[in-house]
Amino acid sequence: MKQKVRQEIVKTNIDTKTGEVLRQTKQVRHFDAKFNSDRGYLWWNRRGGAKSFFNIPYPEEMSMIDRGRLATLSKHIWGDTNCLGYRGHGGFKPYNLEQIGKLVNLSEPQAKRFLMRMKKMGIIKPVFVTFGDRYETQYYINPLYYFSSRYLSANLYALFHDELEEHLPDWVKEEFAKVDARKKVN
């Protein structure tokens, strides 16, 4: 049985000169209890993190070591973007090749080979973004393997379109096609 917690909030408006109560309102809210005797404790339900899906196997050619590296990188997905990044000076910063290597204990040449393998398997994709005269590479993890949001964004769908194709219902593909068509018109 679902347990609910009842919370009453009473707001009172008082005339500051006379002290007279002008109005009093009562608001009642119900929300799920953090502890349910049947289900247990609702633990970190609003914290960040990435989900993995048990019905999506890793590619057969992916080694156990690379699976471990990918799991390590999944802990460094920025917010709900599926991009490998961190909070730096001025906000979001994507991890570069050297930093990704450090996260998974690889030299820069080894990290480059690792990312090439992940790209070949459709697990990690680089996106090159320009900002005036400079550019940066952002690395995105395929949401089939680790997903950090509740919603699959149109950009993430476009980036991993081929890999996601067989896993999404037709109506979702149609909705993304409408979004894409609206972007092209505007």
Summary of the structure (lengths in Angstrom):
residues: 186
radius of gyration: 23.5
end to end distance: 49.5
largest distance: 78.5
contacts: 431
relative contact order: 0.11
helix: 32%
strand: 31%
